[in-house]
């Protein structure tokens, strides 16, 4: 059973989300928050698998809330009993904006997925399940915002990220590029002629070396450093899902 905390300041929207999600046999709502400070407190108390957060018009306090929820051991509300080994909640963002730099800011803060608010119901439930299992989801409409934000990165930031990129081995760079192109672990293994378990080991090493918490942050990193260049081709079906569902 996947537990979900809903964060939304609109009562009718919260009610609609609760009714829809609780109709799913594998999803249960453990709480609701109307403000971001409350979301941080409830996330720490209820410890849901996923925090479903409506960003609305994002600002700095929203980004800080994402960071504190996804990295509870780094903030002032870090638990005293569980220690750094506890698994933090995963964060899925619903946003009304399809071309906003806040998408990248949310990903860097620790969000595991971004969906537009007009996503279809089955897309929302699929995203929640994917993220709860450790995967990540990115709406294809938000890819444009990601590319535009990458182009606006300062030279100092880019230099620091490329320094981290230099710590990756040649094989790790190949795996990261394939991951950023939307390939699953099984597809990467087949294309590089290596075992799926080896792919997963490479990905774990990549995340550690570049300081990323989840695969979606690694994808952002790949674009930011120029390891992967954006194309004008239509995204493949797997481009929106960086989970390991296919192996």
Long-range contacts (C-beta under 8 A, 24 or more apart in sequence): 1-26, 1-27, 1-28, 2-26, 2-27, 2-28, 2-49, 2-50, 2-128, 2-129, 2-132, 3-28, 3-29, 3-30, 3-46, 3-47, 3-48, 3-49, 3-50, 4-28, 4-29, 4-30, 4-48, 4-49, 4-50, 4-51, 4-52, 4-128, 5-29, 5-30, 5-31, 5-32, 5-33, 5-39, 5-42, 5-43, 5-46, 5-48, 5-50, 5-51, 5-52, 5-89, 6-31, 6-32, 6-33, 6-52, 7-32, 7-33, 7-34, 7-36, 7-39, 7-51, 7-52, 7-53, 7-54, 8-32, 8-33, 8-34, 8-53, 8-54, 9-34, 9-35, 9-54, 9-56, 10-54, 13-54, 17-52, 20-121, 21-52, 21-125, 21-128, 24-125, 26-129, 27-125, 27-128, 27-129, 36-61, 36-62, 36-64, 36-65, 37-61, 37-65, 39-65, 39-69, 40-65, 40-68, 40-69, 40-75, 40-77, 41-77, 43-69, 43-72, 43-89, 44-72, 44-77, 44-79, 47-86, 47-89, 48-89, 49-89, 49-90, 49-132, 50-89, 50-90, 50-91, 50-92, 50-128, 50-131, 50-132, 51-89, 51-90, 51-91, 51-92, 52-92, 52-94, 52-128, 53-91, 53-92, 53-93, 53-94, 54-93, 54-94, 54-95, 54-117, 55-93, 55-94, 55-95, 55-102, 55-106, 56-96, 58-95, 58-100, 58-102, 58-105, 58-106, 62-102, 62-106, 63-102, 63-105, 63-106, 63-109, 64-109, 66-91, 66-93, 66-106, 66-109, 66-110, 66-111, 67-109, 67-110, 69-110, 70-109, 70-110, 70-111, 70-112, 70-213, 71-110, 71-213, 90-131, 90-132, 90-134, 90-214, 91-131, 92-127, 92-128, 92-131, 92-137, 94-119, 94-124, 95-142, 97-145, 98-139, 98-141, 98-142, 98-144, 98-145, 99-144, 99-145, 99-148, 100-145, 101-145, 101-148, 101-149, 101-152, 103-142, 103-145, 103-146, 103-149, 104-145, 104-146, 104-149, 104-150, 104-220, 107-146, 107-216, 107-217, 107-220, 108-217, 108-220, 110-213, 110-214, 110-217, 111-216, 112-136, 112-137, 112-214, 112-216, 113-137, 113-138, 113-216, 114-138, 114-139, 114-142, 115-139, 116-141, 116-142, 130-241, 130-243, 130-245, 133-243, 133-244, 133-245, 134-214, 134-243, 134-244, 135-215, 135-241, 135-242, 135-243, 135-244, 135-245, 136-214, 136-215, 136-216, 136-219, 136-241, 136-242, 136-243, 137-216, 137-240, 137-241, 137-242, 137-243, 138-216, 138-219, 138-239, 138-240, 138-242, 139-240, 140-235, 140-239, 140-240, 143-230, 143-235, 143-239, 146-220, 146-223, 147-223, 147-230, 150-220, 150-223, 150-224, 150-230, 153-224, 157-224, 158-224, 158-225, 161-210, 161-221, 161-224, 161-225, 162-225, 162-226, 164-209, 164-210, 164-211, 164-221, 165-210, 165-221, 165-225, 165-227, 167-209, 167-210, 168-206, 168-209, 168-210, 171-202, 172-202, 172-205, 172-206, 172-209, 173-227, 175-199, 175-202, 175-203, 175-206, 176-206, 176-218, 176-221, 176-222, 176-227, 177-222, 177-227, 177-228, 179-203, 179-215, 179-218, 179-219, 179-222, 179-242, 180-218, 180-219, 180-222, 180-223, 180-227, 180-228, 181-228, 181-239, 182-235, 182-236, 182-238, 182-239, 182-240, 182-241, 182-242, 183-238, 184-238, 184-243, 184-244, 184-245, 184-246, 184-247, 185-244, 185-246, 185-247, 186-246, 186-247, 187-238, 187-246, 189-247, 196-247, 200-244, 215-242, 215-243, 216-242
